[in-house]
């Protein structure tokens, strides 16, 4: 756990408790508005790349590879600040979200709100997913 | 996955993808200010209790039991709204935090911020942890 082949700064390596999969949870919050955009996962390589480029890169668990946010859709996230929680198992990324964070075309992935009876969509689709991913 | 012995409402049961441990990530955000207070985990039972009581209850992975936030420290979280993300693996809880969320006596667990060189504490200790947990 002490070596960091991907070049993570030693003080971050020491502070972050990567899980048994080598991952840490990362919450993305829009700077200024404070809206929570999404939650995803990072490994050492994606975090290291994010720090170097300033463009947020996650680890896609489903695809098993680096996920450069916005690479396909253009909806990039620029890193503004990075915080680590008290037990080191979650990161908070303050970002400038270009366009929308959610693949459904909504600003945030947290668009389904419980009203006591059922979940209702509380955020509008502001970008047609077809224009984000369509050909 | 369809039965819910703990009485989770069926539409929530259908929307939430509990992981192989039966857990879902839960982000707590202070209503109004938008500050991110903490990230923890819920199982069906803790979520069901949270919805019934309005007081946030997590699942403690380290202790392997329900974690009624503030039960020991008095720093309770009152649920204001609950949202589910697009792939159902993270919840966003909007809460009214009584006092501080972090066991270190800070408002938020995300008090260590990366300055490009090292992590620095950016939030003050506003409650002496001794008064929260001491005898």
Contacts between the chains, C-beta under 8 A, distances in Angstrom:
chain1	res1	chain2	res2	distance
A	9	B	117	7.8
A	9	B	118	7.8
A	11	B	118	4.8
A	11	B	119	5.8
A	12	B	114	6.8
A	12	B	119	7.2
A	15	B	112	6.6
A	15	B	119	5.7
A	25	B	25	6.3
A	25	B	39	6.3
A	27	B	27	5.8
A	27	B	36	6.3
A	27	B	39	6.5
A	29	B	34	7.9
A	29	B	36	6.2
A	33	B	34	7.3
A	34	B	29	7.9
A	34	B	33	7.3
A	34	B	34	2.7
A	34	B	35	7.2
A	35	B	34	7.2
A	36	B	27	6.3
A	36	B	29	6.2
A	36	B	36	7.3
A	36	B	92	5.5
A	38	B	85	6.9
A	39	B	25	6.3
A	39	B	27	6.5
A	39	B	39	8.0
A	39	B	85	6.6
A	39	B	89	7.9
A	39	B	90	4.2
A	51	B	114	7.7
A	81	B	113	6.0
A	81	B	114	7.2
A	82	B	113	7.0
A	82	B	114	4.3
A	83	B	110	4.1
A	83	B	111	7.3
A	83	B	112	6.0
A	83	B	113	4.7
A	83	B	114	7.2
A	83	B	122	7.5
A	84	B	110	7.1
A	84	B	112	4.7
A	84	B	114	7.4
A	84	B	119	6.1
A	85	B	38	6.9
A	85	B	39	6.6
A	85	B	109	4.1
A	85	B	110	5.1
A	85	B	112	7.7
A	86	B	102	5.5
A	86	B	103	6.8
A	86	B	104	5.7
A	86	B	106	8.0
A	86	B	109	4.5
A	86	B	111	7.1
A	86	B	112	7.9
A	87	B	109	7.5
A	89	B	39	7.9
A	90	B	39	4.2
A	90	B	109	7.7
A	90	B	110	7.7
A	92	B	36	5.5
A	92	B	110	4.4
A	102	B	86	5.5
A	103	B	86	6.8
A	104	B	86	5.7
A	106	B	86	8.0
A	109	B	85	4.1
A	109	B	86	4.5
A	109	B	87	7.6
A	109	B	90	7.7
A	110	B	83	4.1
A	110	B	84	7.1
A	110	B	85	5.1
A	110	B	90	7.7
A	110	B	92	4.4
A	111	B	83	7.3
A	111	B	86	7.1
A	112	B	15	6.6
A	112	B	83	6.0
A	112	B	84	4.7
A	112	B	85	7.7
A	112	B	86	7.8
A	113	B	81	6.0
A	113	B	82	7.0
A	113	B	83	4.7
A	114	B	12	6.8
A	114	B	51	7.8
A	114	B	81	7.2
A	114	B	82	4.3
A	114	B	83	7.1
A	114	B	84	7.4
A	117	B	9	7.8
A	118	B	9	7.8
A	118	B	11	4.7
A	119	B	11	5.8
A	119	B	12	7.2
A	119	B	15	5.7
A	119	B	84	6.2
A	122	B	83	7.5
